[in-house]
Amino acid sequence: MLIYPKIDPVALQIGPLAVRWYGLMYLAAFFQFWWLGRRRILTQPWLAKAGWSVPELDDLLFFGVLGVIVGGRLGEVLFYQPDYYLRHPLEIFAVWHGGMSFHGGFLGVLLAMALYVRKTGRNWLDVTDFIAPLVPLGLAAGRLGNFINGELWGRVADSSLPWAMVFPHVDLLPRHPSQLYQAGLEGVALFVVLWLYSRRERPRGAVSGAFLTGYGVFRFVAEYFRTPDAGIFGQSDVVSMGQWLSLPMILAGVAMLAWAGRRRA
């Protein structure tokens, strides 16, 4: 069995200022969003024809960062640990300790994109189709941050599993390194699917639908290897909180793909 490599969550300490790996993962996520968005604009002519430009990408990133941070934190507070944060309200602002909900961040980004659409007059689905392939690698970076923090560990695994890992700060049982599973599925695998799918011009809403479906399915599967969170519906080993939140994404994604297919026809 592998032993979890105890990693100092602080990457750099300068006096009282501590730079944490978790925060650096978010910076990496935002940078790759900008870099990939720039690449899409410069290499996919229908985007330039639709008026997308690098300066506009900068504005889009600003709205996205705001949605991710505010929505992700509030999602953790409301969906997973409302009782704890009700007793410790100042901890809501301690984002450097970890605790960011993807589904909350997703809703936050949708709200931020609504503000962006109102400001620019763009079509809602044109915006979400553009940003969908830029998101998964950022999710992978976030999961690596979870692994470095030693949080969101997996369920107990068979000790014969070659990559079963003991997290000594949890217990001495072999567990799935589910943070890495999620980085591979929701991050790398979803990125490859969406990047290849979006290399051709697609009907409006198709890329967004593919993102919703792909993320929902990958997250639903990964949750079977992750220790389930209690959440507002209570703790369950059958259907976890993450799976409950992923089901509407899958249904909405399939519906959007069907709708986009009919429009193409």
Secondary structure, DSSP 8 states (H G I E B T S, - for coil): -EE-----SEEEEETTEEEEHHHHHHHHHHHHHHHHHHHHHHH-HHHHHTT--HHHHHHHHHHHHHHHHHHHHHHIIIII-HHHHHH-GGGGG-GGG----HHHHHHHHHHHHHHHHHHH---HHHHHHHHGGGSHHHHHHHHHHHHHHT-S-B-B--TTSTT-EE-TTT-SSEE--HHHHHIIIIIIIHHHHHHHHTTS---TTHHHHHHHHHHHHHHHHHGGGB-----TT---SSS-HHHHHHHHHHHHHHHHHHHHHHHH-
